[in-house]
Amino acid sequence: MGDVYWLTDDGRTTPLRRVQCRNEDRELQRILVENHDLLPGAQIDPEAPRRWILVKREMPVPDPSSGNDRWSIDLLFLDQSAVPTFVECKRFLDTRSRREVVAQMLDYAANGKEYWSAKDLENYARETAAGRGLNLEELLKRLAPDSDDDTARFFCRAEANLREGQSRLIFFLEESGWELRSIVKFMNDQMERTDVMIVEARKYSNGETTIVVPTLFGFTEEARRIKRVVTVESRTGITHGHWSEQDLTKAIGDAAPNYQQAVVALIGGLKATGFAAVPGKGRRPSLNFIWPAAGTKSLLCVDADARLWFYLHVMFGSPLLEKLRSDLAAALRGNLGIVPKDDEREYFPVAGEIWASRTTEILSVVKQSVAGS
């Protein structure tokens, strides 16, 4: 970026002095807490500029070996699509290796998604809002005024995005070097669902006024186009891939042969009830199930480890889906006893050892709900 000039009333220009960050906490983190727009939403997505709600500053990240909080990410935001945005602030004079900073960010993203539930995210966001004298529901309404989501559904979508790897990693710095830029560009080109980028927030002053100029790096138009396609597929619930039913049953036969018969019965039963099987797109075989009569959202999924995923968080927006959601939730937490009653998550996998022996009952609940709609 070139020099920045102040245009005076008499038409003359005066160069502004670059202000170097001395205190990362005060000059980067706190400014971003109070001024979310320094994450340049229009540069990130020109067609639908991103807006932000702060979940928490110093968001705790658990250690996978103990489950105890071990690290913290500087800032965790959500945008209006409930996409988690991890932000790590670093001043240019920070002497730590750029590779170390990148590895640290990946640690946070990889471990946080395994432990943060929708309820955790909501509680942190509510606490943050209250600490600033704000109401969470009002913030969400301003964030996404056209959304039909209530608070619980919004944070369920956030949890789902975390689990799917639909997230954004931002290095927020006063200035970035070529080494970090090259690493970020490489990561961004290779990762389909996760956006990786740098935001430089350069500060200039004329002695009386300070100007902050946020600039996005590491996010090319080609990367934006590819990621937009993947994101749209994810949000509609359809993740088209090349896996067939035979691929899935074979993979389960290799990994979890005891549940192969139950998976075959489940697939056949769902299709007989009116569901369509949609090939998964992951590295390992999986099948998603949509109910064409109620739209294009993926409602259930079976993966190569014989886990059955229930996507209760997307079963809303129509009487058909809401009845199915109500019936399934009641059965799973009630007479089927598949999910503990105190588990408030609406997006979860159930291991084959738990659901396989209840295949007939699960199909019965789905069939009765569909038939009664």
Secondary structure, 3 states (H helix, E strand, C coil): CCCCEEECCCCCEEECEEECCCCHHHHHHHHHHHCHHHCCHHHHCCCCCCCEEEEEEEEEEECCCCCCEEEEEEEEEEECCCCEEEEEEECCCCCCCHHHHHHHHHHHHHHHHHHCCHHHHHHHHHHHHHHCCCCHHHHHHHHCCCCCCCHHHHHHHHHHHHHHCCEEEEEEECCCCHHHHHHHHHHHHHCCCEEEEEEEEEEEECCCCEEEEEEEECCCHHHHHHHHHHHHHHHHCCCCCCCCHHHHHHHHHHHCHHHHHHHHHHHHHHHHHCCEEEECCCCCCEEEEECHHHCCCEEEEEECCCCEEECHHHCCCCHHHHHHHHHHHHHHHCCCCCCCCCCCCCCEEECHHHHHHHHHHHHHHHHHHHHCC
